[in-house]
Amino acid sequence: MLPKLNSGIGPDLRLTHPMGHGARAVGAVTIGDLAIIGASSIVTRDTHSNNTPVGIPGRIISEQNLRRNEAP
């Protein structure tokens, strides 16, 4: 679990993270640094850094958001 930094009213969005068209973060969830949210996804749980949740509810499909030409 990520530490909660907000008051629990709405989502806590960390550093830069692209959200696809129509994506939503519902409730008091924390979206970690550099997480990429898939289009039309609904995130209902905390998402750690560098993860990619997609779908309804958002499920993690990638745990390292690296470009294909970058070394791990």
Secondary structure, DSSP 8 states (H G I E B T S, - for coil): -----S-SSS-EE-S---B-TT-EE-SS-EE-TT--B-TT-EE-S-B-TT-EEETTTTEEEES----TTS--
